[in-house]
Amino acid sequence: MDIEKFLDLGTELELKISKIYEKLAGLTNDASLSKRLMSLSGEEINHANTLRTGKNHLKEMPDLFVGVQLGDEEIRSGLDGAGAVLSELDAGLGVSKGLKRLLELEKRFERIHLGISVKIGDPSLEKLFKTLAKGDQNHIAVLTGIIATL
């Protein structure tokens, strides 16, 4: 898949993850946890905006990306996984299990972001994906801490 389509799907994925955090925040009775989850939801929206910025960069310098193709299996699988978690939450999946499923997704996305940063030759987009991977690392740490307290 071309990089523009990949960035579009990545944006969609970040927004789905934001919705998972938001939904989990609404399911918990713990106000402090809800606030933390809403903050993480906002960070995912920031990630989506970062990808949109990358797409703008792509449009400004299209010659840098001629012939750059990325596999779509991982991102499509991530979209399916995020959609499944949203459906499971709607069907009554508890907060604890939802957080664990979300942690699995965040770990996958970190690997995806790091893998893409290696494939892209443009320094700006490489930095963009490394920044997203760092955000994923932070979310992994936060989720791991939250799960340990449940």
N, C-alpha and C positions, 0 to 999 in steps of 0.2 A: 504494500500500500504506500502511496506517496505520503510525504511528511505532513502536508496540509491536512489530509484526511485523518492521519494519526493524531495530530494536535486537536482536531475537532472531537475525536472519540475520547481523547485524554481529558478534555474539558468536560465532556458529558460524564465521564467516570468520576472526576473530582466532585462534581455536583451531586452525583448519587451517593458518594461517601458522605458528603455534607448532610444529606437527608437522613442517612443512617444515624449519624451522631445526633441530629436534631430529634429523630424519633426516639432514640434511647433516652435522651434528656427528658422527653415528655413522659416516658414510662417509669422513671424512677421517682420515689418519694423523697429522696435525699436532695435538698436544695443545693448543697455545695457540689455534689456530683453533677446535677443538672447544669449548673453554671459552667463547670469545667467542660462538659460535653458540648454545650452551646459554643464555648470558645473554640473548641476543636472544629466544630462545624463551620465556624467563621473562617478558620484557617484553611479549610478545604475550599471554601469559596475563593479565598486569596490564591490558592493553587490554581484554580480554574482561570482566574484573571491573569495569572502569570503565563499560563499556556496561551491565552488570547494575545498577550503581549508578544509571545514567541511567534505566533501566527502573523502578527503585524510585521515583525522583523523579517519573516519569510517573504512577505509580499513586497517589502522594500528591496530585498536582495535575492530575487528568485534564482539568479544564475549560480549562487552558491549551492543550491540544492537540486540541480538538474541530475536526475538519475538516482537520487537518494531514495531508497526503498526500505521500508521497515516491515517486519512480520506483524501480522495483525492478530495472530492466535492468542497471544498473551493478553492484549488489551480487550479483545472480544470476550475472552474467558473471564477477565476481571469485571467487565460490565455484567456478564451473566451472573457471576458470583455476588456482586453488589445487589443486583436485582433480586436474587434468591434470598439474601439476608433481609431486604426490605419486605418481601412477601412473608418470610417466616416471622418477622416482628409483627406484621399485621395479623398473622394467624396465632399469635400468643407466645412466641418465643420470649423467654424472660430476659431481663437486663443482663444478668451474668453470662448466659449463653450467647446473647447478642454481642456483648463486649468481646468475648473469646473469638467469635466468628469475625468480628471487625479487626481484631488483632491479626488474625491469619491474612486477611486482605491487605492490611497495611504492610505486612512483611513481603507479600507478593509485589506490591507496588514499589516498594523500595528497590527490589531486585530489577524490576522493569525500568525504573528511572535510571539506575546506575548502568544497566546494560545499554540503554539508548545513548547515554552521555558518551559512551565509548564509540558508538557507531557514527556519531555526528561530528563532522569535521569543523563546523563553524564554532568558534570559541564562545560566542554569545549564547547559542542554543545549548552547547555543552554545559555551560555554567547554569543555565536555566534548569536542566534536568538534574544536575548535581544539587542544586538548591532544593528542588522538589524531593530528592532522595533524603536530604538532611531533614526536611520537614517530616517525611515519613519516619525517619529514625526517632525524631522527637515524639511523634504520636505513638510509636511502638513503646517507647519508654514510659509515657504517661499511661497508656492502656495497661501495660504490664504492672505498673504501680497500683492502678485502680483495681485490677483483677486480684492482686495479692491481698487487698484489704477486704474483699467480699467474703 
